[in-house]
């Protein structure tokens, strides 16, 4: 395939992506006007009456976000030969690699020391492919499962297709599972997104925050929206962690930062043991 044909193919693909994203924005417009003090106060009062606690400060400031794209590709199996310190299993259907250390890898001491040991382990390319591109996320982790999310120049990716999970038991690393999206690029100019408070308010009004619960954290990142012509499209997402005061279970949900809609099928639970 000659160079001009390749350039034309790339142009057509990104034109289709641009048309799709334009349709999504037209179909789901959002109002980005400032929330009045009365409305904010009223909603906060309702939430307190429902036994819902909020962090001391949730920002009302709007930011900018991008539509991002990653090429759907098998980035992990070609790394198999370089993973000399672990036994591996690769799932082509899930594009997911599992690694089990061939020798005992200790993870002992206080939490700070354990995290440093895990950091050293994942950053060694003989153990984990692309490990340095993943950052520890305490909110998504438990005492035995340490979760790392793929980072980009635009922010972290909160998605099962861009995640590293290291399992620890009895002071040693049992195994890890990794999925990786590859290089990420912006496909549109930055656009205004809703504030953290707007996202929490949308969850509450949609009855996605149950009574007698506590909003622990609100974080901005990116999540998968769809796939177009072999490209994964991501959008800015508010990740909201809600703890049930009775059971102490933590539910993680994602809110579309362009439309304030809850991303369906995107919630899951964390059991803090």
N, C-alpha and C positions, 0 to 999 in steps of 0.2 A: 504494500500500500504506500503510494507516494506521499510526500509531505503535505501537498495541497489538499489531498483527499482526507488526510488525518485532521488537518486544521478545520476543514469544512465539517467533518463529523463532530468534532468537539464543539464547534459553533452551534450546530443543530441541537446537540444534547443540552447545552446550557440555555439555549433559547426555549426549549421545552420546559426546563426547570423554572426559568423566569416566568413563563406563561402560567405554569401551575401555581407558583407562589403568588403571582398577581391575583389569580382567581381566589386563592385562600384569603388574601387580605380583603378583597372586595366582598367575599361571602360572609366574613366574620369581622365587621368593623367594630371598633371599641371607642368608647367615650373616654377621653383622657383629661377631662376637666377636673379641677381640684375638688375634693370632697369637702363640703362645708363643715365647719366646726360643730354645728348642731347635729348633723348626720353622724359624724364620727363619735361624738359624745353619746348619742342615742344608742348606736350599735355597741359601743363599749359597755354601756349600762346593761343592755340586753344580755351580752355575753357574761357579765359578772353575775346577773340573775340566774343564768343557766349553769353557773359553776365553772365557767371557762376562764382560765388564767392566761394572761399574755406576757411575753417578755417585757422588761421595763421600757424598752424603746423599740418601736417598729417604724422604720423610715417611711415617710410620705413622699419622698423625693423620687421623681422619675429618672430613669437612666436610658441608655441606648442599647439596643441589641441587634443581632444579625441573624439572617438565615444562613446556615452553614451547610457544607456538603462534604461528604467523604466517599471515595470510590469503593464500592463493595468488592472486596478482594480477599483472598486467603493470604494473610500476612504471617500467620503463625507456623504452619507446617514446614515452610522452607527453613525455619530456624531450628528444626529438630536436631540436626547434626551438631549444632553448637551447644546444645544443652547437655553437656557431658556429666554434670553433677546430679542429674535427676533422671528417673525413668518417666517416660511420657506416654500419654494417650491423647490422640487428637480426634475430635468429633467434627467431621466435615459438615454435617447437617446444622450443627449449632455454631460452627466456626469457633470452637472452644478447645483450649488445651489444658490438660491436667498434668501436673508434675509432682512426683513423689521423690524426696531426697534419697539418694542411694546410701548415704551415711547419716548417722545421727546429727541433727542440727539442733543445738540447744536454743531455747528461748526462755531464759530464767532470770530471776532478779526482780527489781522493782519495775513498774510500768515503763518508766523512762528508758531503762536499760533494755527491756524487752523490745520496745519500739525501735531502738537503735539497731539491735540484732536483726530484726525483721527488715529494716531499711537496708542494712548491709547485704542481707540475703537476696532481696529482690533486685538490688542494683547490680548484682553480679550476672553478666550475660550468660554465664555457664549454668545459672539456675533458672532465671526468668527472662524471656524475650521482652524487649522494650520496657523493662522494669523501671528505668529512670523516668519514664513518662507518666508514671502513676504516683498519686499522692494519697497519703493516709487520710481517711475520713472517719473521725471518731464517732460521729452521729450515726453512721451506718454500721458500726462495728459492735461486737459484744465481747465478753471475756475470753471466748475461745475462737472467735471468727474476726479476723482483721480485714477490713474492707479498704481498698484503694481504688480511686477513680482516675480515669485517663484525663490528663490536663492538656490544654491547648493555649494558644496565645489569646483566645477569646474567653476562656474560663473553663471550669471543670465540666465533664460530661457525666450526667447522671442517667446512665442507661446500662442495662445488662450486657449490651454489646461492647462496652468499653470499661470493663471492671476486672480487678484482680482481687481475689479472696484467698487469704492464707489461713489455714486451719491449724490451730495449736492445741495440743492435748498433753497433759502431764509434763509440761516444760519443754516440749519439743515440737518442731514443725512436722505435722502429719503429711500434708500435701497442700497444693494450691490449685486454683482454677483461674484461667485468664481468658478474656476476650478482648479484641483490639480492633478499633475502627480504622487505624492508619492515619495518614496526614489529613488535616482539616483545613478547609478554605472557605472564605465568605463568598456568597453568590449574589448578594444584594448590598446596597448601601445601608448603613446603620439606621434603625428606626426607633422611635420612642416606644418604650414599654411601660407597663403599669408598675406602680410602686409595690413595695413589700406589703404595706398596709392594704392596698387595693386587693392583693392576692388573698390575704387572710380574710378580708371582708367577703370576697366572692365565695370562699370555701364555707364561711358561716351561713351566708344567705342561701347557699345551695344545700345546706344541711349536711355538709361533709365534715363538720367538727361536732362530735357528739357532746352532750352535756357531761358535766363533771370530768373535764379533761384539761390538759395544760399544753399550750403551744410552746414547744421547747426552742425551736429555731426555725428561721426562715432564710434560705440561702438561694443565691442566683447561680444558675448554670445552664447547661444545654441538654436537651433530650431528643430522641429520634421522633420525627413526625411521620415520615413516609419514605418510600423508595421510588425513584423515577429513573428509568433507563439505566439501571445498574449503579445509581448513585443514592446514597443515604442522605436524606435531608434532615437537618436538626434545627430546632428553634429554641430561643431563650425560654427558660423554665424556672419558676419559683418552686423550690423544694421545701415542703413544710412538714415538720415533724411534730406529731401530736401524741402526748402520753395520756393514757387512761389512768386517772388518779387511783382507781381501785385495784386494777390488775397490774399496773405499771408497764403494760405492753405499749410499745411505741409504733404508731402507724405513720408511714411515710407516703405523702401524696405529692403529685406534681400539678402545677397550675400553668397553663399557657400564658406567657408573659406578654403576648400580643393581644389576646382575646379575653383573658381572665376565665377561660373555660377549664374545667378539670380534665386532665388527660385521662381518658378511660383506660382501664387495665394497667394503670401505672402505680397503684398503691400496693404496699406490702408491709408486713409486720416485722419488728425486731424484738426478740425476747432477750432482755438484759439479765443474764444469769449472774 
